[in-house]
Amino acid sequence: MLFDQVSKDIIAAMKAHDKVALETLRNIKKVFLEAKTAPGANDTLEDADALKLIQKLVKQGKDAADIYTQQGRADLAEAELAQVKVMEAYLPKPLSEEELTAAIKQIIAETGATSMKDMGKVMGAATKALSGKAEGRAISAKVKELLG
């Protein structure tokens, strides 16, 4: 399980004196523990849910780095991106541009979408099917391109 892997990696980071990885992994574990102890979670955290939490943390890290860059704080942006890199190691490999296009074309065919009026239907199916493999922004842009 992903939760157990993060716990093992915390120990490895401590032994390696890797402060960035250690801080990042401890933050991930904290988020995992909060999810496990949330009402209705029954002290469990499925890998699919754990991946969604890591994706959320990655997005927050990238957004923070963008803000730091805009404010001229490259040092803080670099620190944020270093943590993002540690987190991305737990995520599945993102789809290439060609793979994304092929996947969305297939979803468009399956849903029978023909125009931008069907975008909501396609986005719902695409977001669900491509969860963890592509960012929502990339999916949305590709759906618009293919339907438009």
N, C-alpha and C positions, 0 to 999 in steps of 0.2 A: 504493500500500500504506500501511497505517496506520503502520508503522514509519518510512517515509520522511516521512509527513506530520508525525509528532511531531518528527522531526529538523529539518524546515523551520520548524516552529512554535517550536522552541527558539531559532533564529536571530532570528525575529520578536520573541520575548519579550525577547531580549537588546537588540535595537535599541530596543524600546519601554520598556526599563528596568522591566519588569514582574516584580518579584522573586517574587511568588507563582506566577505562571504558569511562570517559568523553573525554580524549584525543583521544582514539580510535574512539569513535562515531563521534567526531567532524571531524576527518580525513575522515571517511566514508562519512559523509554529504558533505564535501568539494568535494570529488570525484564524488558524486552523482550530486551536483550542476554543476560541470564542464561538466558532461555528459549531463545534461538537457539543458545547454546553448551552447552546441557544435553546429556548423552549421548543419542544417537539423534535429535537435532533436525536434524542435517545442515545446520546453519547457516541454517535457514529458519524463518520465523515467519508462518504463515498469518493472514489478517485475523480469521478466526473465533476462533483461539486468542488473538490479541492483544486482541480484544474481551473474552474471558473474563478475561484478566489485568486489564484496566482495571476490569471489573465487580468483581473481587475487591478491587482497591485502593479502589474507591468504597465497598464494603461495610465494609472495614476502617476507612476514614476516618469513615464515619457512626457506626460502633460506638465508635470512639475519641472522637468528639465527644459521644456520649451519656454516656460515662464521665466526660469532663471536665465536662460540664454537671452531672452528679450530684454531682461533687466541688466544685462551685462555682467552677470555673475557666472562666468564659465566654470569657476571652481566648484560651485554648488551643482551646476548642471552635470559636470563630469562625475561627481560623487553619486548623483541620482542615476545616471546611465550605467555606472559600474554595478549598482545594485540591480538594475533592470537586467543586465547581462547574466548575473547569477540566477535570477528568477527564470529567465527564458530557457535555461538549461533543462527545466522541468516541463516545459511545454512541448507539444508535438511540433515537428518541423512544419513551418508555414507552407502553404501551397505556392507554387510558382505562378506567374502571370498566366501562362498557358493552361495550367491545371485548374486555376480559378475560372478562367473563361469557359473551359470545357464543362466543369461542374455546373456553372450557372446556366449554360445553354441546355444542359440536360434537365435542370430543374424547370426552366422555362417551358421546355417540351412537355414535361410531366404535368405541369399545372395548366397547360393550354393557353398561356398568356400570349397576347398579341400586341398589346400597346401599353403605354405608360399607365393606363387606368388599372392595369393588373399588377402594378408594382408592389402593392401591399401584400398580395397573395404570394408573389415570387419572393419578396424579402422575408416573409414569415418562414417559408420552406427553406430558403437559402441560409438564413441565420441559424436555423435548427440543424440543418445538415452539415454546415461548415463550421460549427462552433468549435473554437480552439485551433482551427486550421487557417483562418483568415480573419482580419479585423473587420468590424461592421462597416467602417468607412470604405474599405476596399470593395466589400461585397456590394454596398449601395452604389458606388461609382460604376462598377461593372454592370450591375443590373440596369442602371440608367442608360449606359452606353449601348447595351444589347437591345433594350426595349425602345430606345429613342430613335 
